[in-house]
């Protein structure tokens, strides 16, 4: 009983919080209901400032096992995190930044306290901090947790603003049920019928980008978790950000939000044209890759710069891992993918990543600025004469001071993206995925049997990261640099989802 009451016993704000409980005891096995394939997300009219830029940010927190240090990090830094986001993005209105929390444990009988609870969106950040003070890490059970239920709660429980940049940050060290892990007591997946692949597509269609902070070394100890979460992030145009220390959590969250704001700006500017170009080239994952590379070249030509969270090489590359990411992304439901997931032999984390993460740290002083950012070198005469391409990383951007503004520097428009000027289509689909009309691997994100190009299945721009040897020595950091091919892929993927939804 004490464990069940720990969140509420000393919290004066409990009347404003909501929770979801299943029966404490579940003595008889219950047949899993049919998968839920559609969600009615609630949107409200926003109250952001007149310039129209605003953010809705939800933290999805695993509150089981050894997660207390990460919960404490979010709790202790939440005001500083929001302070930095406001400052860097020029958010001056009282409601320009709203924050929500969804915290979760597991389904009974694996955990008898709660499945998930949540705090609704609010611009009162101290109130959110008070809620976080009541969260403790406890319980769990069989390894996999109620991740899917928490993801679904962001769609069913929260009220989002249509005009806001919508983001979710999942902080976890365990996978969801149903992806084939040994010892999973819910091998069929979420007992309420939620499927994480369906939820991820629904998030993407509604412009919710999910970032996954992978708490290592724990997460990579599971057989399928790393590849699964990489696929989920790819589907929502987010990024997977592994950490071995909670000290870097605050910087990682801030950097992810700031980077995504640059993606939102570009999607608003060219998203329709990008989606139409993909439609014109044919509804396949290969067309997304081709358009992303074309888009990347054109953005480089106009000297487009973006904020970027850069991490050293994290996971040991393996062909099976890339294939697994593709399998997850192309499956309609997790049950379709599990039989086709391949074993990835050997250790997953690189020795360099472990060393750099354990040695790194991050502190924030109220009123301070973000840590210094690395900038590109001044262009040479030789490099200026060569047109940039996705296969030749760019190091020719003008130097940028550490106090850069939220907007990109003046840039040259390349023919207003005329090559992307295909006629508008009223029936643009997300490659057949939203309707989930085709069972099996062909009914997934891209609705085809085609495999994901290898580059899509990787972690960020691995080859480009290898070229930045001096950056690897410094570990995780936020910088402004020429837009990356990975970011162009994210823009292309998200553009298609959003145009299809509209």
N, C-alpha and C positions, 0 to 999 in steps of 0.2 A: 504493500500500500504506500509505503514511504516513497518508493521509486516513482509511483504513478503521480504523486502529488508534488514532486520536486519542482515542477515548472510553475506551479500556481501558488504555493504556500505563502510566499513573501512578496508577491507581485501586485502592486496597487492598480496595475493597468489590465488585470486579467479579464475584466468585463468586456474589453474591446477585442479580445482574441478569440479565435475559433479553433476548434479541433475536430478531428474525425477519429472515431474509435470503432473497432470491430469488437465482437464479443470477446471477453477475457478468455474464455475457454472455447475450444472448437473440437469437441470430442469425436465427431463423425466427419469423415472426409466429404467435402462439398465439391460437386462437379463444377469445373470452371465454365463460366458463361461464355457465349460466343464473343469474339473480339469486338470491342467498341471501335467503330470506324469513322465516327464523326463527333466533333465537339463544337458546341455553341459558345464561343468565346465572348465574354461581355466587354463591350467597349463603352466608355463614357466620354463626354465632352470634357476636354482638358481646360486647365486654367494656367497654362504657361504664359510667359511674357510675350510682348507684341512681336518680337522677332521670330517667333515660331519654333525655336530650338528648345527641346525639352527631352528628358530621359526618364523612362520607367525601368528600374533595375531591381531584379529579384535575386536574392541569395537562396540557393537550395542547399541545405546543410545536412550532412550525415551526422546524426547524433548518437552513434553507436560506438562501442569499443574504444579505440585509442584516438578518437577524433577531438578530444577536449582541447588540445593545444591549438588546433585550427579554429575551433569555435571561439576560443579566447582571443585569437589573433583578429578575427573579424570583429568581435566585440570591442576590443581595445582600440582598433584603428578605424572603426566605421565613420566617426566624425571626421577624422583626418582624410580618409578615402574620399568622402563626399566633398570636403573642402577643396581638395586638389582637383577633382573632376569639375567642380563649379568654376574654379579659377582658370583652368586650362581651356575650358569650353566657353567661358564668358557667360555663364548662367547666373543672371542677377535676380531674376524673379523668384519669389518665395516658393513657388510650386514648380520651378523648372526641373528639379530633380526629385523624384519620388522613389522610395525604397520599400520593398516588401521582403518577407522572410518565409520560406517554407522549410520546416525542419522535419526530419523523418527518422524512423527506426525500422521496424519490421512488422510483418503480419503475425498474428497469433497462430499457433502456439509458440513460434520462435521468439516472440517478444509480447509480453502481456501488458505493456504500458500504453503505447499508441502506435498507430501506423504513420500518420503525419499530423502536424499542426501548422497553422500559418498565422502570420500577422499581415493584414492587408496593406496596400500601398499607402504611404503617407509621406509628406514632406517634412514631418517632425522627426528629424534624425535622432535627437536624444531619446525620443520615445522608442524608436527601434533599438537603440542601445540598451535601454531598460529591458526590453523583451529578450535581447540576446543574453543579458546577465542571468536570466532564469534558465538558460539551456545548459544541460549537462549531458555528457556522453556516457551512455550505459547500454547494456543489453546487446541485442543483435541475435546471434545464435548460430546459423548455419553457414555463414560467410556472405552470400548474396543478401542484399537488403531491399527495402521497399523503394528503390530508386524510381521505378516506373510510376508508382502511386504519387510520389512527390512531383515528378515531371507533369503528370496529368493534372495535379492540383493547380499548377500555374495556369492551366487553361480553364479549369472549371470553377476555381475559387476566387481568382483575382480579377479586378476590373482595370483594364488597360486603357490608355488614351490612344486614340487613332493617330494623332499627330506626333506622338512621342517616338523616339528611338527606343525600341523595346529589346531588352537584353536579360538573359538569365546566366548566373554564374553558379555552376554545380561544384561543390567541394566535397569530394568523396574518396574513400579508399577501398570500396568494394563495388562489384557489379550488381545489376538488377537480377531478379529471378528469371529463369527460363532460357539462359543463353548457353547452357551446357556445362556448367561448372560442376565438379564432383561435390557430393554432399548437399546439393541444393534440395531443400525440402519442398520447393514449389517448382518442380521441373517443367511444368507446363506454362510457367510464367505467373504474372500477377493474378491472384485469385479472383479479382473483381472484373477481369476482362480487358484491362488496359494493356496495350502492346507498345513498347518503347519506340519501335520503328514508326508506327502510326502516329504516336504523339510527336515524334521528331518532325515528321512531314507536316503535321498540323501547325507546329511552331513555325516552321519555315514559311508555310503559306500565309501566316499572319505576321510575318516580319519579326519574329522573336529569334534572335541569335543566341545560341547557347555556347558558353565557354565552359570547359571542364578542367578544373584544377585537380590533377591526379596526385593523390598523396602517396608518394613512393617512400620506401621500397615495397609497400604493402600491395598496391594495385597490380603491379607486374607479377606478383606471386600467383595470381589467378591465371588460368589457362587462356581465357578468351577476352578478358576485360579490356586490355589495352586496345586491341583491334576493334572491339565493339564500340568503345567510346570515341575512337578516332573516326569511325563511320558516322556516328551520331553528330559529331561536331562538323564533319564535312557536309552532312545533309542540311544543317541549319546555318551553314556559312560561318561557323565559329571556329575556334582553335582549341586544341588540347594542350594544356600547359602543366607538365609534370613538375612537382617540387618534392624535395626530400626534407625540407625544413619549413616550418610555419613562419619563419622570419621574413621570407620573401613573398608571403601571401598578399600583403597590402599592396606592394608595388605591382604585383602581377595583375591584381584586380583593376587597379587604376589604369595600367597600361592597356589592358584588354578593352576597357570602356573607351578610352581615348582613341585607340586604333579603330574600333568599330564605328566611332562617330565619323571618321574619314570615309569609311566604307559607305555609311548612310548617305553622306553628301554626294558621293559619286553615283550611287544607285539612283538617288533622286534626279540627278542630272542626266544620266544616260541609260538608266535601267530599261526603259521601254524599247529603245533602239537595240540594246544588247539582246533582249528577249526575242525581238522580232528577227534579228539576225540568226539566232539559234533556230528559230522556227523555220526560217528560210532554208537553212542548211540541212534540215532533217532532224527529227526528234530522236537523238541518240546521245549517249554520253560522250562519244567522240566529237560530236558537233559542239558540245559545251567546251571541251578541251581546245578545239580549234579556234572557236570564237574568243576564248579566254586568252590564248596566245596572241591573236590579232589585236584584241583590246589592250593587252599589255604593251605591245609595240607602240600603239598609238598614244597611250598615256605617257610612255617614256619620251616620245617625240615632243610632247608638249611640256616636258619637265615636271610631270606630276609627282609630288612628294607626299608621303603619308607617314603617320606615326606608326611605329612597329615595335611590338614586344619581341625581343630576340633572346632565344635561349641557345645554349650550346647543343650539340647533337645529343639527343636524349636516349633514343632506343636503338639497339643494334639492328641495322637493316636486315631484312630477310624477305625473300620472295613470297613465302607463304603468308607473311603478315600482310603484304599488299593484296594478295588474293583474298584474304579474309575480309579486309576492309571493303573490297568490291562486292563480296558475297553479301555482307550485311546491308550495304547500300542498295543492292538490287532486289532484296527479298521483300515481299509484301508484309510478312510477319516473321517474328524471330523463329517460330517453329519450322518455317520453310528453310531457314538458313543453317540451323544447328547441324543437320546431317552433313553439310558440305564444308564445315569449318575445318581447316587443316591445323595440325600441330606445328608449333613454332619451336624448334629445338634450341637449347642453349639459354643463356641469360638474356634478359630483355634490355636492361639498363647498361649504358656504357660506363666504364670506370671513370672517365673524365667527368661525366655529368655528376656522379656521386660525389666526387672530390670537390667540384666547384660549388655544388649546392650546399654541402655541409660547411664550407668555408665562408659562404656569403651571408649577408644580413641586410636588413633594411630598417631604418628608423625614420620617424616623421616628427617634425617640430611644427606645432600649430602655427599657421601663417607662413610656413616655409614653402619652398618650391619642390618640384620633382627632382630626383637625382640628375646629375649632369648627363647629357645625352651625347652619344657619339655621332659625328656628322661625316658626310662624305668628303673626299678630297677634292681640291680644285681641279677642274678638267684640264687635261693636257691638250696640246695642239693635235696630237695624234688621235686621241680618243674622240675629240670633237669632230673630226672628219669622218668618223664611222657612224652610221646609223645604229642606234641601240636595238638589240633583238633579245628575245627571251633567253636565248642560249648564251648570251654574253653579258654577265652581270654588270650593272652600271655602277661606276664610281666617279661620275662626272658631274654630280649636282653641286651647285654653289654651296659654300660653307654656310651653316646656320648657327645662330647663337643659341644658348641654352634657354633663352626666354622667348621661344618662338610663339607666334600667335596661333589661335585655333584654326584659322583658315589657311589654305595652301597659299604659297607665294604666287605672284602673277604668273600666268601660264599661257602658252599659245594654243589656241584651239585648232585642231587638225581637221579642216573641212567639215566641222560640225558632225563628225562621225558619219559622213555621207555613206560609206560602205555599209553602215548598219541601217540604212533607210528603207527597209522593206515595208510594204504596205501593212497597215494595221490589221490585225486579225481579231475578230470578236470571239473566236473559239480557241484561243491559244491554251494549250494544256501543258501541264508539267510532265511531258513525255508519258502521259497516261497514268501517272502515279496517284493523283488525288482521289480518283474514283475507286481505286483498289479493285478494279474489275477483273484483273487477270490473276488467278492464283499462282503461287509458286514464285520462283526467282524472277520471272518476267513481269511480275506485278508490283515491283518495288519502286524505288524513288524515280527511276528513269524509264520504267515500263518496257524494258527490252532485255534481250538475253545477252547484249553486248557487255563485255568486261570493262571495268573502269580502267582508263589509262593509268599506267604505273605511277605517273606523277601525282595523280589525285589521291592515291592511297598512302602517300608518305606523310612525314611530319614536316610541315612548313616547306621552306625551300632548302632541302638538305644540302644540295650541291652548292648553292650560293653560300650557305653557312660554312661549308668546308673551305671556301675561298677566303672567308673572313677569319683568318687564323688569330689575328690579334684580338678579335671580338670574343672568340672562344675562350681565350685566357681570362677574360673579364667576367664570364658568367652571364647571368640574366641581366637585361637592361632594356630601357626604353629609348628609342632614338627616332629621328626623322630621317628618311632616306628615300631614294627613288622607289616608286611603287613596285612591289614584288609580283612575280607571276602567281604565287599563292594567293595574294590579295585579288588579283584579276580573276582567278578561278572563283573565289568567294563572291565577287560581284556578279559574275555570270550566273552562278547557281541561284543566288538570292533573287536576281532580277527575274528569272524565269518563274520562280515560285510566286512572286508578288504580282506579276502581270497576269498570271493564270488566275490568281485569287480575285483580282479586280475585274 
